[in-house]
Amino acid sequence: MKRPALLLLVLGLVAALAAQAPAQGERPKRRKDRCTFCDHDPEVLAANGMSHGPFPFARTDSTRIAEQGLWRPTLLETEHFRILGDFPAWKIPMDEVKAYRAELAALRDRWPLVKEKPGTLDRWYRIHLLGERLEALYDRFCELVGTSDEEFLDPARNEQRGVGRYLGEKEKYEVMVFAEASAYREFMVDTWGLGYLKPQCWNNVDRDCMWFGVNLQTEDIHHDKHLAAVVVHNVAHNLLNGYMHYSYEMPVWIYTGIGHWAERAFDDRFNTFCTIEGSFDVGKAAKDWAVQVRKLVEKDRAASFAQFLRKKSLAELDFPDHLVSWSKFQFLAEEHPQKMAAWLTRLKTRRDARGMPDGRNLDAAQRAAFKDLFGWTLAQAEEAWRSWVLATYPAQ
Ligand SMILES: [Zn+2]
């Protein structure tokens, strides 16, 4: 299988060179597809650790994907992500102009071309903003689990630990966005053999990296931050899975909890529910989660840690369970950051007697890690969380 890979690499290089070099004698003119955010300025891009491709992606690479789909996706590669897809122009609503201007102003030091007052975000602004938001999430995730990028720079040490360069995976985290449901479905069938329309996280075993895909049509996504929130939610799943290498599933309440926690920290107006179709009604999604969780605690109807530990699949989580998974995750991550970092890392690095990744008996492992790292029995963990909810969440 080595030869096709090499050929791909060579083809990619030729494509990259062709894209960069204008024909001799031709005056370099402003191409239509020039990035409005960075002007494809190689120095600015390199200083930010980014490029506009081409790059390897999914099962092939960005160039082949564009050719096969007769498509012109927008591309951005950042330090830790590869992003490819449709990013329709989006007009900033009046009441959000201020927030967007502030977000862009904070980027101007690193991106000198960024406009002060764009009324509409074109595809280049949208993909660059998403790239910045994902890099911020990556940093936040490193902080959450108590690691840093530098921990994964030494190839010899990585090999010894059985991990890759990107938090544990060999290649960068991938994000793919389709405007249309039909094109998404076609790609899903051709690439992963799944006739899906819903957002999907996928472990790309061939290239040892985590992929996420979504289409705007099925999810009824119209707002720039709605798309970013869905991506943040799912990439949080993928970072957790990829951390110290994806060798086994994390307990379902932690998987759910980190998604809601990351998404709501980004923008709490948008909430994504990863669930088995029909297991609960998302239509009644509560607006103020803190108030709802407090009510559940007061009525003694919130799922306990002991109950969460036993849940094996997303189908076992009802709507209130999603709120409670967010709250419990938030409590551990924000009230006890060091202990939570050690707790998550321990659960992600379990090894059996032969030194192989060990995903068995994760309920017992969680209980033992609570005891060792927090000094809590499950009942004590429960009590600590309940007291915190009652002390910090508003009644209405
Ligand atoms: Zn750019």
Residues whose N, C-alpha, C, O or C-beta is under 5 A from the ligand:
A	BS01	ZN	C35 F37 C38 D39 H40
